[in-house]
């Protein structure tokens, strides 16, 4: 009887364990099925997203190809327009230039902000300056007075055509040739266009260097500023006179000086072979070298003779 009971208990335990194992397996299988279904759903979602992104990519590729075609077309049209413009400009006069037309001298040049500025003068003004310059250079001061040209004679401040430089050198006094009155229009424009004196001074230099080329001379023949403009350039004296005239027209409160110097030894002169301009506006001071088109002020300091322009 005891062995029979033990057998029944054993059979019961085996059956119970089987039932429990079967239930546990069923639960695990259900969880795996749910996980599988969830992964399948996520996969399908990602696959759909992939298809959407693929469509967007293909659309962007098509747009890019269209843009490239437009760019190529625009580049071709731009090149054609450029060629047409070059053909149209052949023989045309473009700024900077000095041109006589209709009894007027017309000046055009690019401003610092790359706009084109125009300015004109009556031929009569240029003629009178050319005549005055000829008299001032070729006649003695006493002859000017005797011929009734006292206005020109009075321009020679010390009653001499020359200036003594520190008791070492004697050079032509260039101050009588500086005439600011003819430059009130451009000077006023420069002043109002810019908010600071540095830009105003640079604009004056910019105009002079565009319209005037530096040409060396063997003989000192100073010209009035409008003569230099009309001739399209001159030597260092001429462009210095022109630059100083514009700067003096810009503001009567500015200190403008002619600097007689040694261009080969600016820091320690050995002789005097060059004339530059120095200006002090009160807020900004600099050398203005109008024989150079790239750098306005190539000097940090100059050992020379500074002659104030009244």
C-alpha positions in Angstrom: 0.0 0.0 0.0 2.9 2.3 0.8 4.5 1.7 -2.5 1.3 2.3 -4.3 0.8 5.7 -2.5 4.3 6.7 -3.4 3.7 5.8 -7.0 0.5 7.9 -7.1 2.3 10.9 -5.5 5.2 10.6 -8.1 2.7 10.4 -11.0 0.9 13.5 -9.6 4.1 15.5 -9.2 5.2 14.6 -12.7 1.9 15.6 -14.1 1.8 18.9 -12.1 5.3 19.8 -13.2 4.3 19.1 -16.8 1.2 21.3 -16.4 3.3 24.1 -14.9 5.9 23.8 -17.6 3.3 23.9 -20.2 1.7 27.1 -18.8 5.2 28.8 -18.5 6.0 27.8 -22.1 2.7 29.1 -23.2 3.3 32.5 -21.5 6.8 32.8 -23.0 5.5 32.0 -26.4 2.8 34.6 -26.1 5.4 37.3 -25.1 7.6 36.4 -27.9 4.7 36.5 -30.3 3.8 40.0 -29.1 7.4 41.2 -29.4 7.6 39.7 -32.9 4.4 41.5 -33.9 5.7 44.7 -32.4 8.9 44.4 -34.3 7.1 43.6 -37.5 5.0 46.7 -37.0 8.0 48.8 -36.3 9.8 47.4 -39.4 6.8 48.2 -41.6 6.8 51.7 -40.1 10.5 52.2 -40.8 10.0 50.7 -44.3 7.3 53.2 -45.0 9.5 56.0 -43.7 12.3 54.8 -45.9 10.0 54.9 -48.9 9.0 58.5 -48.0 12.6 59.6 -47.6 13.5 57.9 -50.8 10.8 59.8 -52.6 12.0 63.1 -51.0 15.6 62.3 -51.9 14.6 61.6 -55.5 12.6 64.9 -55.6 15.5 66.8 -54.2 17.8 65.2 -56.8 15.4 66.3 -59.5 15.3 69.8 -58.1 19.1 70.0 -57.9 19.3 68.8 -61.5 16.8 71.5 -62.5 18.8 74.2 -60.6 22.0 73.0 -62.3 20.4 73.3 -65.6 19.2 76.9 -64.7 22.6 77.8 -63.5 24.2 76.6 -66.7 21.6 78.5 -68.7 22.1 81.7 -66.6 25.9 81.4 -66.9 25.5 81.1 -70.7 23.2 84.1 -70.8 25.6 86.0 -68.5 28.5 85.2 -70.7 26.6 86.4 -73.8 25.6 89.6 -72.0 29.2 90.2 -71.0 30.4 89.7 -74.6 27.6 92.1 -75.8 28.6 94.6 -73.2 32.3 94.4 -74.1 31.4 94.9 -77.8 29.2 97.8 -76.9 31.9 99.4 -74.8 34.6 99.1 -77.5 35.6 102.7 -78.1 33.4 104.0 -75.4 34.7 106.3 -72.6 34.4 104.9 -69.2 35.3 106.5 -65.8 37.7 107.8 -64.8 38.0 110.3 -67.7 38.4 113.9 -68.5 36.4 115.0 -71.6 35.7 118.3 -73.3 32.2 118.7 -74.5 29.9 121.6 -75.2 32.3 124.2 -73.8 32.6 122.3 -70.6 35.3 120.1 -69.2 33.7 117.0 -67.7 35.3 114.9 -65.1 34.2 111.4 -64.0 35.8 109.1 -61.5 34.9 106.3 -59.0 34.3 107.3 -55.4 35.6 105.2 -52.5 32.3 103.3 -52.4 32.7 102.6 -56.2 30.0 105.0 -57.4 30.6 107.2 -60.3 31.0 110.9 -59.5 30.6 113.6 -62.1 31.9 117.2 -62.1 32.2 119.8 -64.8 33.8 123.2 -65.3 33.2 125.9 -67.9 36.0 126.2 -70.5 36.3 129.9 -69.6 37.4 129.0 -66.1 40.0 126.7 -67.4 41.2 129.2 -70.0 41.6 131.9 -67.4 43.5 129.6 -65.1 45.8 128.5 -67.9 46.5 132.1 -68.8 47.1 133.0 -65.2 49.4 130.1 -64.7 51.4 131.1 -67.7 51.8 134.7 -66.4 52.8 133.5 -62.9 55.5 131.2 -64.2 57.0 133.4 -66.9 56.8 136.9 -65.6 58.5 138.5 -62.7 56.4 139.7 -59.8 57.2 143.3 -60.6 56.1 142.8 -64.2 52.8 141.3 -63.0 52.1 144.4 -61.0 53.2 146.7 -63.9 50.8 144.9 -66.3 47.9 145.4 -64.0 47.9 141.8 -62.8 48.3 142.8 -59.1 45.9 140.0 -58.0 48.4 137.5 -59.3 51.4 139.4 -57.9 49.8 139.5 -54.5 49.7 135.7 -54.5 53.4 135.6 -53.9 53.3 135.9 -50.1 56.8 137.1 -49.4 57.3 139.0 -52.6 59.5 136.2 -53.9 58.9 133.2 -56.1 61.2 131.2 -53.9 61.1 129.8 -50.3 64.2 129.4 -48.1 64.2 125.9 -46.4 66.1 126.1 -43.2 68.9 128.2 -44.7 70.1 125.1 -46.5 68.0 124.9 -49.7 66.1 127.3 -51.9 63.1 126.0 -53.9 60.2 127.4 -55.8 57.4 128.5 -53.4 54.4 126.5 -54.4 51.9 128.2 -52.1 50.9 130.9 -54.6 49.7 128.2 -57.0 47.3 126.7 -54.5 43.7 127.9 -55.3 40.9 126.4 -53.2 38.1 128.5 -54.7 37.7 126.3 -57.8 37.1 123.2 -55.7 34.3 124.1 -53.4 31.8 121.8 -55.2 33.8 118.5 -55.0 35.2 119.4 -51.6 31.7 120.1 -50.2 30.5 116.8 -51.7 33.4 114.9 -50.1 32.8 116.5 -46.7 29.1 115.8 -46.6 29.4 112.2 -48.0 31.6 111.0 -45.2 31.2 111.1 -41.4 34.9 111.2 -40.6 37.9 113.2 -41.7 40.0 110.2 -42.6 37.5 109.2 -45.3 37.1 112.8 -46.5 40.9 113.2 -47.0 41.2 109.8 -48.7 38.3 110.8 -51.1 40.3 113.8 -52.2 43.4 111.7 -52.7 41.2 109.1 -54.6 39.9 111.8 -57.0 43.4 113.2 -57.7 45.1 109.9 -58.3 42.3 108.7 -60.6 42.2 111.8 -62.8 45.9 112.7 -62.8 48.9 110.6 -63.7 52.3 111.3 -62.2 54.8 112.5 -64.8 58.3 113.4 -63.8 59.8 116.7 -65.1 63.4 117.8 -65.5 62.5 121.5 -64.8 60.4 122.9 -62.1 57.3 124.4 -63.7 54.5 124.6 -61.1 51.0 124.7 -62.5 47.7 125.9 -61.1 45.5 123.0 -59.9 43.0 123.3 -62.8 45.9 123.2 -65.3 47.0 119.9 -63.8 43.5 118.6 -64.0 43.0 119.7 -67.6 46.3 118.1 -68.6 45.5 114.9 -66.8 48.5 115.0 -64.5 51.9 116.4 -63.8 54.9 116.1 -61.6 55.0 115.8 -57.8 54.7 119.6 -57.4 51.6 119.8 -59.6 49.7 117.0 -57.9 50.7 118.3 -54.5 49.3 121.7 -55.4 46.1 120.2 -56.6 45.7 118.0 -53.5 46.4 120.9 -51.2 43.9 123.1 -53.0 41.1 120.5 -52.5 42.0 119.9 -48.9 42.0 123.7 -48.1 38.6 123.9 -49.8 37.3 121.1 -47.6 37.8 123.0 -44.4 39.4 126.3 -43.5 40.1 125.0 -40.0 42.4 122.2 -41.3 46.1 122.7 -41.2 47.6 121.8 -44.6 51.4 121.9 -45.2 53.6 121.3 -48.2 56.4 119.0 -47.3 59.7 119.5 -49.1 61.5 116.3 -48.7 64.0 113.7 -50.0 62.0 110.9 -51.6 65.0 108.6 -51.5 65.6 109.2 -47.8 62.3 110.3 -46.2 63.4 109.6 -42.7 66.6 111.7 -43.0 66.9 114.0 -45.9 70.2 114.5 -47.8 68.7 116.7 -50.5 65.3 118.1 -51.5 63.8 116.4 -54.6 60.2 115.8 -53.8 57.1 117.6 -52.5 54.2 115.9 -50.6 51.3 117.1 -48.5 50.6 116.8 -44.8 47.1 117.5 -43.4 45.9 117.8 -39.8 42.1 118.1 -39.5 42.2 118.2 -35.7 40.8 114.7 -35.4 43.0 113.0 -38.0 46.4 113.8 -39.5 48.3 112.1 -42.3 50.6 112.5 -45.3 48.9 112.5 -48.6 51.1 111.2 -51.4 49.3 111.8 -54.7 52.1 110.4 -56.9 51.0 107.0 -55.7 47.7 105.3 -56.6 47.8 102.4 -54.2 48.8 103.8 -50.8 47.7 107.3 -49.7 50.2 107.6 -46.9 53.4 105.6 -47.4 55.3 107.5 -44.8 55.2 107.1 -41.0 57.3 110.3 -40.6 59.2 112.6 -42.9 62.3 114.5 -42.1 61.9 117.6 -44.3 60.6 121.1 -44.4 57.0 121.8 -43.6 55.6 125.0 -45.2 52.1 126.0 -44.0 49.5 126.8 -46.6 47.5 129.9 -45.5 
